[in-house]
Each structure stands twice: as C-alpha cells, then as structure tokens.
Amino acid sequence: QVQLVESGGGLVQPGGSLRLSCAASGSTANINVMGWYRQAPGKERELVATITTGGNAHYAESAKGRFTVSRDNAKNTVFLQMNILKPEDTAVYFCYALKWVGAIDYWGQGTQVTVSS
C-alpha cells in the first residue's frame, strides 16, 4: 500500500499563491506518476497536473501558465505551485499516485484550497 499525505492548503486572496506538497510512504517503489486532482462543491473530480518519474508534466488547460507541478523522486514527494489563484480554483485538492504495473492508483485525503477576498 501507498499512503499519500497532502499539506499546504488554506485560504488565499485572488491573485495570490499557494504551494501544495504531498509525501508518499509505504510501498513507494515503482510509482510512475504523481500529481494532483481537485474537486469543487457539486462538481466531479478533475485533473490539475501530473508528472512522471522522468519529469514529463501534463496540465489541465485551466492550470497552464499558472500552476507548476514538480517532483522529488528521492523523497517520493510531489509539489504543486499555484500562482495567480482565482475564486474558481477553490476546491479540495487530492494527491494522486499511479503504478503502471497493475494500473494501481492511490489517493490522498485531500487538502482544502479556498480563494476568496
């Protein structure tokens, strides 16, 4: 099993920044992809950004140009730097990890991000 623990959420004003972190523990060998999804009230969970072990990043259109995903493979940690935050970015942000072998995915408990003045 893999445990994912997020940190860094909170309340920020529009235009502000936040940095989310997620640390993986447990059976972390062969985690190929890590990243972030989010779920706003009344909406489905959606992709924000993912990154492979090799550093290939993929972003949702809404995140391009404002968010940056990065990863420390040695520490099994993934980060999400969020800039120029908007009220529509308000959501619970979930950390995600995927092992290609067996197509096994793992989820964190989520961290709340609220963008409001």
Buried (B, 14 or more C-beta within 10 A) or exposed (E): EBBBBBEBBEEBEEEBEBBBBBBBEEEBEEBEBBBBBBBBEEEEBEBBBBBBEEEEBBBBEBBEEBBBBBBEBEEBBBBBBBEEBEEEBBBBBBBBBBBEEEEBEBBBEBBEBBBEE
